[in-house]
């Protein structure tokens, strides 16, 4: 089968903009399809026109290839697949799928990713041009779909498939494919099918600018049950980890082939127990690769000063600690059972061994009250004083696929339409707030978000004056050695992009 897999452009609103980074999902699926004998083309609409921006629908900025360019780029294909990860971008992805269906009316069109997994029947209803949805982990299901289509077989045995019933307007679901447990045997990402150099030469990265950066995953899934997270629908509770040797082999291969210098782990929960992380650090030290790496959305139960020091020795330089709230009561209400004081201790220990440490906070969760918010404020000021480098404060949004989303949907507090999906952009837009809280109105949440971040950075910079000097110097030179400096750099860039007067959507 001739297969084209498309990573759509990315979209942002507000001056914070978006981070353009290599995307793992589509190249993992591409590798699996190619290994099964199919002819695969990947169109990464971000990478292939990486410096292009366009204002669409008045207030959104599209980053990447235009529709006109896609018309020229699309090759004849039997099957065309789309990755749809982020629900706020669904209205734009729907337009793209309709456009591609017009360009290739004989092609079968399918989509997968976290948004599609959360709402497959809705996606089929909302986008008539979409033929099939793949839910959950994609490699096995996509290969089974391609094989069945190539042989002209019934799709009843294709796992994880959602499709329309031909007669009554309903939908059918096949049983979910079992999770892949032997993750060392998964085909390595097909980076050769995308213009990876466009990312590498620009040092594009979710974290700090540390040179030529490639994302990797050490684990799949998450064993925890946070009700604001979409993991349960996408991956389930099964957490599987790669062997330290296999992961180090992949990293070493990228160092040799792409001259990679830095690696960002795209795991949901990279560390559950310390044993495999210790083994991985030992592999990197033994091979003397001299690379740096970062861990996002990190839980802290398995970490202490000893293994943090080992991670630093092996090249780990940044940690994103998922604190979410300083209120133990709020954390328990969303089934996140971390102890805020323990998390704060790990942050202090990580700073003491030399790491750049940031944290994510969520305000406006359904059970949060003023007392809980002030607990968060107190914890944040303590962390600022003790040297945590960065903080992101996000308003709670009921993300499709999460337990809280389905609760609000059942209570008819959510209407699935473009207005709802576009409202999810508020997580990254400081100028707009949407509240799902019983206590806080949107304006209050917006104010508290800015107040918490401003208070943190004021205390952190005053108590660590060398950082203030570095911020001023780097702001003038355009360098970015911290996330704050990177955000300021993107703000200036996106102010320029947003000032363009061109409206509408590129076709």
Secondary structure, 3 states (H helix, E strand, C coil): CEEEEEECCEEECCCCCCCCCCCHHHHHHHHHHHHCCCEEEEEECCHHHCCCEEEECCCEEEECCCHHHHHHHCCCCCEEEEECCCHHHHHHHHHHHHHHHHHCCCCEEEEECHHHHHCHHHHHHHCCCCCEEECCCCHHHHHHHHHHHHHCCCHHHCCCEEEECCCCCCEEECCCCCCCCCHHHCCCCCHHHCCCHHHHCCCCCCCCCCCCEEEECCEECCCCCCCCCCHHHHCCCCCEECCHHHHHHHHHHHHHHHCCCEEEECCCCCCCCHHHHHHHHHHHHHHCCCCEEEEEEECCCCCCHHHHHHHHHCCEEEEEEEEECCCHHHHHHCCCCCCHHHHHHHHHHHHHCCCEEEEEEEECCCCCCHHHHHHHHHHHHHHHHCCCCEEEEEECCCCCCCHHHHHHHHCCCCCCCHHHHHHHHHHHCCCCCCCCCCCCCHHHHHHHHHHHHHHHHHHHHHHCHHHHHHHHHHHHHCCCCCHHHHHHHHHHHHHHHHCCCCCCCCC
